[in-house]
């Protein structure tokens, strides 16, 4: 191709990042946001493809810890900042970066790679499966009421400047991480991303606002949001735009969302990237007026099948042999015996007869427990070779809490 793929150098970051921005439309970011992403970029885990002095391909990988069923925080490469210049499409640039990146992830000893896709059709051929989904909502708040649980009125809400509330919000978030598969343990520095508030990204809404929910002096929840004012002849019809929210218990959750539903001079609420099983969806008087829309979120790739399957627990006893196909990472191809239960698991290569046949993409989709092996079998993507093995494995892989990625990266 006449191109050079290499690990990113500090001095090349600006060209590398400019190439990424151009590939995503070319709209400049604020200086504060650009500086923060430069600080967050893990240079030695980032690669670029160069054609002479021009950067024509970018890819990075954050060192994350991802919650899996059972509560363990498993090392995972957070694949990010992937782009190919429009001048160099269909020349194998992306494939070469994915090849190098997965080889690197394996050498780092990280059993998982995860990403959010700008276009979900791209990454299946590299072994990624859609492992979590989220909900976007558009609620007619003037026509929907919440039936809140006991104790909601005991929660006090107060406004706090978003920057001043960072520590309190991060403490709430940190307490939630181990309880839900798909959540990421945040390392210092990431908290600043959630309070970036460039005017160019508000779309006519207010600066970012924050409320803390408190009980007996303890912060038990928060919401960060904007209000987009609007009026018609008959009166106000503003919109509450929710950025993010977490709560530690049902009453705090209800108090926060009741507040968001009832902000003066508004008639609607929008929120993006919420959990499929979020509690307030079961409190509403009319779910049809909540404009629910489900979309893919976290794409999961098992880089080391044995280590990944051992890292999580299983909600029911399971003893199955998988015949795994993995053309892109052939070290995973072959038969693996998984034995596990709610206390732990082991997974090792075996010569025993296979019970289920599938590709690593299906294992990635089912890994966090939100997509069942049974559903994948119905789609023709998992083959049952031993009667009963599918039901056994599908039950064992399921999660009692719906997996959810709370933010992109």
Secondary structure, 3 states (H helix, E strand, C coil): CCCEEEECCHHHHHHHHHHHHHHCCCCCCCHHHHHHHHHHCCHHHCEEEEECCEEEEEEEEEEEEEECCCCCEEEEEEEEEEEECHHHCCCCHHHHHHHHHHHHHHHCCCCEEEEECCCCCCHHHHCCEECCEEEEEEECCCCCCECCCCCHHHCEEEECCCCCCHHHHHHHHHHHHCCCCCCECCCCCHHHHHHCCCHHHCCCCCCCEEEEEEECCEEEEEEEEEEECCEECCEECEEEEEEEEEECCHHHHHHHHHHHHCCCCEEEEEEEEECCCCHHHHCECCHHHHCCEEEECEEEEECCHHHHHHHCCCCCCEEEEEEEECCCCHHHCEEEEEEEECCEEEEEECCCCCCEEEEHHHHHHHCCCCCCHHHHHHCCCEEECCCCHHHHHHHHHCCCCCCCCCCCC
